[in-house]
Amino acid sequence: MLELSCLLAEELPPEPPPLQRDRVVFFQRLATLYVRYIQVFRQLEEAHSMLVHPQKRRLIRVILTGVMGRVLELKNEMVEKEFSEYHYLDDVLHALKLTPASLEIPIPHFFLSERSKEVEERKLLLMDILKMVENVEDAEGLDTSRDRFETEEEVIMIIQMAERARQGRLRAKLNKEIRCGSFDRRHGAKTTESTFTELAAMHIQKVWRGYIQRKKTRIARDEEMIFLGMVMDPKYQVPCPAEITAQATEASIRIKQKKYEEAYLKSTEEILKQLRDTERLDMSKTIKSQIREWFFECRNATGVFPDYPSEEDGGSALIFAEKSPQQLMEEIALKEEEEANKSKGTQEKGKKDKGKNKEEDEDAGLKMNPSAFLSDLKEANNRFEDFWKNRDESENFTQLHEVELIKEEMRKVIEAEVRVQVDEEMRQELAELKLCVDKDKGGKAKANAKKKKGSKRGKKKKKEKDLTADRTLESLCQELVEQRLLKQAKNVRLQDFLGDYNYLGTTLRQNDIEPMPSMLDVRQVISLYAVLPLGSQEVHEKAPLIKSILLVGPAGVGKRMLVHAVCQETGATLFDLSPCNTVGKYPGKNGLTMMLHMVFKVARLLQPSVIWIGDTEKMFYKKVPKEEEELDPRRLKKDLPKCLKLIKGEDRVLIMGTTRDPQSADIKALSKMYGKIILIPRQDYGSRYILWEKLIKKQGGEITEALDLSSLTKVTDGYTPGHMVKVIKSVVSQERIQELTKRPLTAADFVLPLAKFEPVFQKEEEAIKNWYAKTSLGKKRIKAASGKEEAPPKGKDTKKKGRK
C-alpha cells in the first residue's frame, strides 16, 4: 500500500507535469509505471488470498481491481507508443533490481474461488448433457451394427484376424522371456552337476562384486557432487516439514475465509434489519427538514422556489453537496439549457474542436491517456489510510468483522432507500408550495419532464430480436452440446504453457532486429488480454475493450491449449464455431442466423464465455480450394462480424481465433475481425530446454547424466511442443519407466522417434513474420523503426491555413 500511494502521488500530482516531447523518455516512464504496478498487483493478490478479515478483503478486492485495470491501461498505451504487443524491459528490471520472473502476471485466486459453486454446477450440467448424447448415440450405433456382417466370409476373416493376433502376442511373449531369461544355454546340457555349480558360484560372485563396487563408486561420486554444490541433496527434493506446514496453514486459511464470510453476511443482514427498525424514521425526518430549509434558502436568495433535481441528477443527494443554493440553481438551469440546445451542428463543431485539440497536443508533446481507474484507486487508498493504516487491532486477534464499520455502511444503504421515498413526497410538497406562494402550477416542469422522457425514448436503440424467447437455457445448452458447438474445456492451466524469458530482446532491438517473442511473453500477453478482463466484470467494463484475439503460429506451438487454459483460469464456457465444426449444421441463411443467435445468447447467459474459431483463415479465404468448396468454409464471414459489434462492455464474451496459415486469408478482413493479433513462434533454446525437462519428469521419467539435455535441445531446433509431447509419450512408457534403473534415458531415445515428424523450418516462420508485418500494427512498427512516424501531411495544413 505504501508503494501504491507513491504511484498515485506520481500519477495524480497537484499540478499537471509538462508534456514530454521525446518518445523514448515517455515510453520509459510508461514501462517503469507498468512494472511497478505489476509488483503491487502481485503483492496485493497474495494479501487478498491469505487474509481472513472479510472487510479488509473487500477493500483489497476493490484496490486489486483498480490495479488490474491500471496495468491494462498502461499496457494499451505502451502498445500504442511502441507499436508492438511485446516489450523487452531489461533496463527497467535492472534499475528496479528485479528478475524476469517479476513480470509474470498472477491469476487472482478469487476468479474461481468466488464462483466455485457456479462453475461446478455448469460442469455437472454439461456432463449430464454429454452422457445423454453419448447414450443416444450408443443406442443408435447398436441398431445399425445388427446388419453389419452380411456374409459368412466376413465373419471368418474377422475370426482369422483375431486368432493370428493372439498367436503373434504369444510369440512375442515367448521371445521376451527367452531374452530376459537367466539360464545359460552354453553349459546347460554338456556340463556335469559339480562343474555347473562352480561356474554358477563364480558367475554370482562376479556379478555381486561388480554391483557392490559400482554402488560404492556411485555413492562417492554423488557425495562429491553434492559437496561441490553441483547437485541438489536428495533430502531437499522431498517437501520439508516447513513446506508441509505451510500447505496445511493455507488450507486452514481457506476454511476460515469461508467461515468468516458467512458470519459477516449474517451479521450484515441482522444489523440492516435492526437499523431499519430503529433509525429509518429519524433519518426520514432529518432529510425532510434539510430539504425544507433548502427550499426557503433558495426562495430568499433568488425570489422563487427552486426546481427539484431529477432522479438522474441524484435527487436530493445533489442538494446536500457543499454548494450554495444559488450555485445549485445555476447548475440546474445550465443543464436544462444544454439539453435544449443540443443539435447536430453543435456536435459537429465539437468533433472539429476535439480534432484541433488533439493536433495541438501532439505538436506540444506526449501525454498519458485519461484513466478510468485512478479516481477509484485514490478513493480506496484514502479509505485504507483513514481507517485501516493506523488502526489498533490488538483486541481483534481472530480477525473477525468490525460491527461499527458495518453499521456505517448500512446507514448509507438505508439513507439511499429513504431518500428515494422522501424525494417523491418532497416533490409534491414543493409543487404545493409553488401553487400557494408563486401561483405556479408546475405545468412547465411537467412538460419539460415529459420532453426529457420523450427524447430519451427516441435515443433508445432497438433491442436485438430474441428468436428463442420461448425456450429455457437448459434446452438451448442441450441442443448446442448435441451439435458439438458447446464443449467442455480441457483441464490445462496457463502455467502449463512452459517457456523462458527472451534475454536478447533489448539487444536485438538496439541493433534494429525485431526479435521473436518467447513463450513467457506470449503467456503474459494472454493473461492481460484474455484472463484478467474475463475474470473481473469491473475490469472488463472500464478497461480498453478487447472483443477478439487471433493466435497465429505454426501447428503444435500451443494455440489450442491457450484457448482451453483461458477457459480453465476464468471458469469460462467454451463454444466451438470452427469452419470444420459447423459443416452441415443449421443449413441456409435462417439456420445460420439461428445458430449464431443461440451461441451468443447462451454465451451471454453463461458468461464469462470464449467462442473459439479454429483454422479461422478458412473463413476469410482469398480463394476457396476446390476440395473445400462443398464445405462452404466462408459461410460465417458476413454474419460473425455483425455479432461481434453487438458485444458490449458488460458482456464478458471473447472470440479467440487460431490459424497456422494466415497467408491464405484476406488480411484486411482478418484484421477487421480480430482486434488483437498475437504471434506465437517456434520455441527458442531456453524454452525447449525447460519443455524437455518438465515434460519428461511429468511423464514419469528421470533426468540423469546419461541424458544430455543440452545437446537434445540443440538438435531439436524447429520442433514444436506438440512434437515433443507425442515423442515423450511414446518413449517414456510404463515398461520403459520400470527399466530406468538398468537402462536410463538417453538423447538417442528421443531423436529417432522425433525424426519421423517434419519440423517447422525457418522459411515458414519468416513467412508468418512477413505476414504479420503487413498488419496495421506491423506497418506502424516498421514506420517507427525507419523514423517515419505517422504525422499529418504538410500539404493538408497549408490548405487549411490558406482557407482561413
Summary of the structure (lengths in Angstrom):
residues: 804
radius of gyration: 35.1
end to end distance: 53.6
largest distance: 136.9
contacts: 2176
relative contact order: 0.08
helix: 65%
strand: 4%
